[in-house]
């Protein structure tokens, strides 16, 4: 169960990182977004202007 939860969190984290990369907030080579928490990434995505 713990491994499934960890995997789900990593999938969510990658989803938010990809959204931020697509929006130009980060470059694909940046290490910074991987050091942020899922909550921090989610807040950054929520602050993106709506298309």
Z-matrix of the N, CA and C atoms (Angstrom, degrees):
N
C 1 1.464
C 2 1.524 1 110.71
N 3 1.328 2 117.44 1 -42.96
C 4 1.459 3 120.95 2 -178.61
C 5 1.523 4 110.57 3 -62.73
N 6 1.324 5 117.43 4 -38.80
C 7 1.457 6 120.50 5 179.55
C 8 1.522 7 111.11 6 -66.02
N 9 1.326 8 117.55 7 -37.38
C 10 1.457 9 120.95 8 178.52
C 11 1.526 10 110.69 9 -65.70
N 12 1.311 11 116.78 10 -40.39
C 13 1.461 12 120.94 11 178.40
C 14 1.529 13 110.24 12 -65.60
N 15 1.311 14 116.67 13 -44.27
C 16 1.465 15 120.95 14 178.35
C 17 1.525 16 110.68 15 -60.90
N 18 1.325 17 116.23 16 -41.52
C 19 1.464 18 120.85 17 179.33
C 20 1.531 19 110.73 18 -65.60
N 21 1.318 20 116.93 19 -41.59
C 22 1.466 21 120.78 20 178.86
C 23 1.527 22 110.93 21 -62.96
N 24 1.316 23 117.02 22 -40.15
C 25 1.464 24 121.02 23 178.89
C 26 1.522 25 110.16 24 -65.50
N 27 1.319 26 117.68 25 -42.01
C 28 1.465 27 120.86 26 178.85
C 29 1.532 28 111.37 27 -64.71
N 30 1.327 29 117.07 28 -36.41
C 31 1.473 30 120.75 29 176.66
C 32 1.522 31 110.08 30 -65.23
N 33 1.337 32 117.54 31 -44.07
C 34 1.466 33 121.41 32 177.67
C 35 1.518 34 110.77 33 -62.26
N 36 1.324 35 116.38 34 -43.52
C 37 1.455 36 121.27 35 -179.57
C 38 1.529 37 110.56 36 -60.62
N 39 1.322 38 116.96 37 -45.33
C 40 1.460 39 120.86 38 179.86
C 41 1.522 40 111.02 39 -65.21
N 42 1.333 41 116.81 40 -37.11
C 43 1.465 42 121.31 41 177.43
C 44 1.532 43 110.30 42 -59.28
N 45 1.331 44 116.94 43 -49.31
C 46 1.460 45 120.96 44 -179.29
C 47 1.524 46 111.21 45 -66.13
N 48 1.317 47 118.02 46 -39.73
C 49 1.462 48 121.30 47 178.07
C 50 1.522 49 109.88 48 -61.72
N 51 1.318 50 117.15 49 -44.02
C 52 1.470 51 120.68 50 178.61
C 53 1.523 52 111.29 51 -61.64
N 54 1.327 53 117.40 52 -40.58
C 55 1.469 54 121.05 53 178.04
C 56 1.531 55 110.38 54 -61.39
N 57 1.330 56 116.59 55 -42.15
C 58 1.458 57 121.23 56 -179.13
C 59 1.527 58 111.60 57 -70.60
N 60 1.317 59 117.30 58 -35.71
C 61 1.464 60 120.84 59 175.67
C 62 1.521 61 109.38 60 -65.54
N 63 1.330 62 117.05 61 -45.20
C 64 1.469 63 121.26 62 179.03
C 65 1.533 64 111.75 63 -60.59
N 66 1.335 65 116.08 64 -33.33
C 67 1.461 66 120.70 65 -179.54
C 68 1.525 67 111.99 66 -81.86
N 69 1.329 68 117.26 67 -6.12
C 70 1.460 69 120.84 68 178.71
C 71 1.511 70 114.56 69 85.84
N 72 1.316 71 117.53 70 9.50
C 73 1.465 72 120.88 71 179.19
C 74 1.529 73 110.30 72 -71.07
N 75 1.320 74 116.26 73 -40.38
C 76 1.459 75 122.41 74 178.62
C 77 1.519 76 109.16 75 -126.00
N 78 1.324 77 116.13 76 157.06
C 79 1.461 78 122.02 77 169.97
C 80 1.515 79 107.96 78 -91.11
N 81 1.307 80 117.04 79 156.40
C 82 1.463 81 121.18 80 -179.69
C 83 1.524 82 111.57 81 -61.38
N 84 1.347 83 117.73 82 -25.41
C 85 1.459 84 121.17 83 -177.78
C 86 1.524 85 112.98 84 -84.97
N 87 1.328 86 117.65 85 -11.41
C 88 1.469 87 121.15 86 -177.02
C 89 1.523 88 111.44 87 -64.40
N 90 1.318 89 115.76 88 139.33
C 91 1.464 90 121.56 89 174.47
C 92 1.520 91 110.95 90 -92.88
N 93 1.327 92 116.13 91 -20.81
C 94 1.462 93 121.60 92 -174.07
C 95 1.532 94 114.58 93 -52.58
N 96 1.331 95 120.03 94 -47.39
C 97 1.469 96 118.27 95 -175.80
C 98 1.530 97 112.93 96 -62.77
N 99 1.312 98 117.60 97 -25.61
C 100 1.461 99 120.59 98 -178.98
C 101 1.523 100 111.66 99 -74.72
N 102 1.337 101 116.70 100 -14.51
C 103 1.461 102 121.16 101 177.91
C 104 1.526 103 112.13 102 -91.38
N 105 1.327 104 116.89 103 -6.55
C 106 1.463 105 121.32 104 -179.88
C 107 1.524 106 110.24 105 -88.44
N 108 1.326 107 115.34 106 157.26
C 109 1.457 108 119.94 107 176.83
C 110 1.525 109 109.90 108 -81.23
N 111 1.309 110 116.28 109 165.13
C 112 1.466 111 121.36 110 177.18
C 113 1.528 112 109.57 111 -60.47
N 114 1.313 113 117.31 112 -40.14
C 115 1.468 114 120.96 113 179.69
C 116 1.519 115 111.52 114 -63.21
N 117 1.331 116 117.15 115 -42.30
C 118 1.459 117 120.67 116 178.68
C 119 1.527 118 110.81 117 -64.51
N 120 1.317 119 116.64 118 -43.18
C 121 1.461 120 120.86 119 178.18
C 122 1.524 121 111.13 120 -62.92
N 123 1.330 122 116.06 121 -42.82
C 124 1.465 123 120.67 122 -179.86
C 125 1.530 124 110.68 123 -61.40
N 126 1.329 125 117.23 124 -42.38
C 127 1.472 126 120.27 125 179.00
C 128 1.523 127 110.70 126 -63.90
N 129 1.324 128 117.16 127 -38.74
C 130 1.466 129 120.21 128 178.77
C 131 1.524 130 110.72 129 -64.65
N 132 1.330 131 117.46 130 -40.80
C 133 1.467 132 121.66 131 178.89
C 134 1.530 133 109.51 132 -65.22
N 135 1.319 134 117.20 133 -40.57
C 136 1.464 135 120.40 134 -179.64
C 137 1.529 136 111.91 135 -64.22
N 138 1.332 137 117.60 136 -27.60
C 139 1.455 138 121.76 137 -179.86
C 140 1.527 139 113.46 138 -82.13
N 141 1.324 140 116.73 139 -8.72
C 142 1.468 141 119.91 140 179.63
C 143 1.523 142 109.31 141 -65.12
N 144 1.325 143 116.34 142 143.22
C 145 1.467 144 118.58 143 176.32
C 146 1.530 145 110.30 144 -64.15
N 147 1.283 146 115.56 145 140.72
C 148 1.467 147 121.13 146 179.46
C 149 1.523 148 108.70 147 -75.30
N 150 1.314 149 115.23 148 138.28
C 151 1.483 150 119.72 149 -178.22
C 152 1.503 151 111.38 150 -80.67
